[in-house]
Amino acid sequence: MADPRFFDRLGPVAVSKIAALSGAAISDSSGGEVEDVADLADVRPGAISYLESDKFFGLLDGKSMRGIVLLVTAAFAGDERLAGATLLVHDNPRAAFALVANHLYTLREAGFGDADTSSARVDASARIAATAVIGEGAVIGANVTIGPGAHIGPGVTIGTGSRVGANASVICADIGENCNILAGAVIGEAGFGVAMSKSGSIDVPHLGQVTLGNNVTIGANSCVDRAVFGSTRLADGVKIDNLCHIAHNVSVGENTLMAAFAGVSGSTTIGQRVMFGGRVGVADHVDIVDDVIVGGGAAVMKSLPKAGAYSGMPAQPLRDYMREVAEIRRLVRSKNKKT
């Protein structure tokens, strides 16, 4: 379930209406309603999820299918492993799922005239600029500073001693103690999730949140996207420079450092004490172990399973990269001599 601090529930929605909204064909006439959305690993009776590929079938192992609604491709329509589930057959289950989710949840917002901000709990020692916006149900701890033009969304928690700079935005997030969110940073907006369909592109709703540990720094104009489900997590002591981007469902271990322009794609896991030079790019679904150093400008296209220094495009162990550079220079010099 999406956290009710951050999202309002619109459902339940009848399965027949879901079929009409998404253009899916119902595998049976069992009827029923859907009141929640979930990923395959957490799908349960009364919730809807989607299945596009057999490689994700393992996420359903051991689950009873009764009461579950699944958007699937035609290849799964008669699959005995899904017996008991209500199946909605669609050419693009992910796009259909996005349409359905938008009819079950909506983001709670702050800063509008009819919003009741009296439910926010602000410690007496907090310093809040006159032009800052504090959403309903937000919890602002002791000695917190919130700068001019900052936006704190409904339900957000900010721990003791943390600072939110001017014009920063924090929504759908729990912020730890002694964090420093610099001017213009954006925490908790939706990530870049787009499903393509015959009628065009559809934004996939992000119904998760962001969790920052203690003593975390988020640089000016950097962005940390909320998860599709669950949480994007930055552990204690993480330091992110200006103009960096952390995508949805990323997990960053303790005391990891990222220099300016670093970008981490979705569902990537980064260990502890990792260091990124400037302009490092990381592909999605990559795992980086503890104590890795990635040189500036490197492109991490696959998992880095061993501690050590890496560089290059694609990133490789630093010794191998330096040998490659030396060989290219040798070839260039040799060609120049012949010329």
WOWO-V538865 format. One record per run of one state. SS is the DSSP state (h for helix, s for strand, l for the rest). FROM is the first residue (numbers start at 0). LEN is the number of residues. Records with the same first field share a line. If there is no record, write none. Layout:
SS=FROM-LEN, FROM-LEN
This chain:
l=0-6, 9-3, 22-2, 26-6, 34-1, 37-2, 42-4, 51-2, 60-8, 72-1, 76-3, 82-3, 89-3, 101-3, 107-9, 119-1, 122-4, 128-4, 134-4, 140-4, 146-4, 152-4, 158-4, 164-4, 170-2, 175-4, 181-4, 187-6, 197-2, 203-5, 212-4, 218-4, 224-6, 234-4, 240-4, 246-4, 252-4, 258-4, 264-4, 270-4, 276-4, 282-4, 288-3, 294-4, 300-3, 304-3, 311-1, 313-2, 338-1
s=6-3, 12-2, 24-2, 32-2, 35-2, 46-5, 68-4, 85-4, 104-3, 120-2, 126-2, 132-2, 138-2, 144-2, 150-2, 156-2, 162-2, 168-2, 172-3, 179-2, 185-2, 193-4, 199-4, 208-4, 216-2, 222-2, 230-4, 238-2, 244-2, 250-2, 256-2, 262-2, 268-2, 274-2, 280-2, 286-2, 291-3, 298-2, 303-1, 307-4, 312-1, 315-2
h=14-8, 39-3, 53-7, 73-3, 79-3, 92-9, 116-3, 317-21
